[in-house]
Amino acid sequence: MDILNVLSTRRFREADDLLTFISIYDDDRRTRAFLKLIRSHERQIRGSVCVEGGAGLGIFAAEMARLGARKVYAVEQNPLLARLARLRFQKLPKELSKRIELIEAPLQRFRPPGPIHVLVHELYGQLLYDEDLWTLDHLAFQPDIVLPDGGELRAGIVSSGAYCDRVITAEVVKTLDGVLVSGLFEERLTELRIPILRWNFGAGLQPVDHSFAQRRGDMLCLGLVVRHNKRDICEAGRCPNWAYAWTPRLGNAVSLSFRHSRAGVECSFGWKNL
Ligand SMILES: C[S@@+](CC[C@H](N)C(=O)[O-])C[C@H]1O[C@@H](n2cnc3c(N)ncnc32)[C@H](O)[C@@H]1O
């Protein structure tokens, strides 16, 4: 979905974010994987104070209320999504809605009045850190449990010849040196083998030593894996919300760095030979 007319910067950003985030709800696998993770913590959620950070439509906030949370803060910074979440909560049975409070603010500015036991979030970008995991490294409160608590960016080296078609030809691929392209090819789900970046709540973002020297192929692909307690929860490709990023291979190792700015998180990408 693209916005086609001229709007004020603010109106454009709010509506553009809404249209971007609303499409995650097409990804049933993602939602089911997260609901399964949340339900497996029912014991910790029952009677506790919870937050859904970046609540979107508030599905996970409502689930935590349903599982018996004493109080749930649904924190959402986009006013259009916050309005939709509020409408959803109003339609829930009173017994649930009275325990959910919508906070329309950036999560990093949220200062709860007391301890937070469980924080649920889904702020993962296609390159792991390029959406809003940054926020979880800058919270003003310290949750006891964060769901999920980690993630990886994994790499695969493949031969472009096995993926090219009559539109994305070898010549097209050659023009993309240094360019990371999301969704250039369809994932086969066997590609991702080498972790290159890790994020864990509390430890932040950490590069993983790697070398592609022993791998044959002229194309790199990168894909996100959402993890909790060292186990995979869901991954790019299988959950269509996240596609792989592709780029021609120019070396045996890569570096990725991220910069948080007002406009969002920017990724710098480069090749090196080890
Ligand atoms: C990928 S959606 C996830 C929505 C919902 N938690 C879910 O998983 O179904 C991310 C949501 O977080 C919101 N968001 C992103 N960064 C945020 C921040 N720093 N503070 C509050 N909300 C944020 C976005 O507006 C968006 O609604």
The ligand as an ORCA input file, in Angstrom:
! r2SCAN-3c Opt
* xyz 0 1
  C       5.530     -4.557     14.251
  S       4.293     -3.656     15.081
  C       3.821     -4.788     16.358
  C       2.409     -4.553     16.875
  C       1.966     -5.548     17.932
  N       2.825     -5.527     19.088
  C       1.964     -6.950     17.355
  O       3.001     -7.600     17.408
  O       0.952     -7.378     16.815
  C       5.231     -2.476     15.932
  C       4.368     -1.423     16.600
  O       5.184     -0.712     17.508
  C       4.942      0.676     17.368
  N       6.200      1.295     17.794
  C       7.394      1.229     17.171
  N       8.324      1.848     17.908
  C       7.711      2.293     19.023
  C       8.157      3.022     20.164
  N       9.423      3.403     20.285
  N       7.249      3.332     21.119
  C       5.946      2.951     20.991
  N       5.474      2.298     19.917
  C       6.344      1.950     18.957
  C       4.595      0.874     15.918
  O       3.858      2.068     15.711
  C       3.794     -0.397     15.650
  O       2.442     -0.209     15.949
*
